[in-house]
Amino acid sequence: MNSTDFWTLGVIVGLAAVTLITRSFFLISSKPWSLPHWAQRGLQYAPIAALAGVIVPEIVMSHGQLLQTWQDARLFAVVAGAAWYFWRKRSSWALLGTIVVGMAVYLPLHLGLGW
């Protein structure tokens, strides 16, 4: 083994140790642990922040540039998926249906028309 392999192994072991220690803080304490009110309130916005930071750029950008045309399969898939979700949001199948409907619109447009 050369020195690079030892460094790689050391980094992997170190990262595993840090992950194990930080995640076990919740299990080490014998008394119940709760988040402060400000942290609980902040976590309510985490899904919205994830959508804004990850999903939206994937929908409206291609190769680091804003879409220049409406002929993009992702736009139609998002509209169809959102329509399904708002139509069936009280159903237990709302989330799965959103994915299925979105992909049912996306795949023919992307593969069939090349959008």
N, C-alpha and C positions, 0 to 999 in steps of 0.2 A: 504494500500500500504506500502510495506517495503522500506527501504532506497535504495536498489538496483534498484527498479522501478523508484525512483526519479532520480537517477544517469543516468539511461538509457534514461529517458525522457529528462533530461538536456542535455545530449550528442546529442540526436537527434535534439533538438531545437537549440543548439549551432551550429551544423554542417549545419542545414538549414539556419541559420542566416548568417554564413560565406559564404555559397554558394550564397545566395541572394545578399549580399553586393558586393562580387567580380564580379558577373555577371552583376550587375546593373551599374557599373562604366561606361560602354559604353553608357548607356541610360541617365545618369545624365547630362553629358556634353552637352551644347547647340551647340558647334561648331563641325565640322566633325573631326573624329579621324582616324589617319592612323598609321600603324605600321612603325617603322624605317626600312630602307633598309636592314640592317643586319638581322632583324627578318623576313622580307618577304623572304629573300634568304634562311634563315634557315628552314622556313616552307615548302620550295620546297622539302626538303629531308625527311620530316615527313612520307610520305607513304612508302618510302624505308626503313626507320628505323623501322617502324611498321612491315613490312614484315620480316626483318632480326631478329627482337627481339621476335616476337610472332609466326608467321606462320612457318618459317623455322624450329625451334626446334620441333614444333608439327609434322612436316613431317619426319624428320630424326631421331627422338628419340622416344623411348618407355620405359616407367617406369624409366625415368632418365638415360637411357643408349642409346648409338648410336645403330641403327639397325644393327643386325648381319647377316641379310639375305636380299636378294632382293625380297623375297616373302612377300611383305607387300602391301596391297591394296592401301595405301596412295600414294606410289611411282607411281604406274600406273595411279591413278586418277590425280595426279599432271601433269604427262606427257600428258595425254589426254586433261585435261583442258587447259594447256598451248598451246598445239597444236591447239585446237579450237580457243583460243583467238588470236593467231598470224595469223591464217587463216582468221578470221573474224573481225579483230580489227577495221576496218572502219565501221562496221555494228552497228546499234543501239542496237542489241541483243547480242553484244559480251560478255558483263559481265554476263548477265543471262545465255547465252549459255555455258559459262565457268563453271558456277556452275552446270548446268544441266548435261553437259557431264562428268564432274568430278564425280558427284554423280552416274551417270549411269554406270561408270566404277567401282567406289568404292563399291557400295552396292552388286553387284553380287559376287565380289571377297571376300568381307568381310563376307557376310552372307552365300553365297553358298560354297565357298572353305575354309572359316574360317581363311583367311589371316589376 
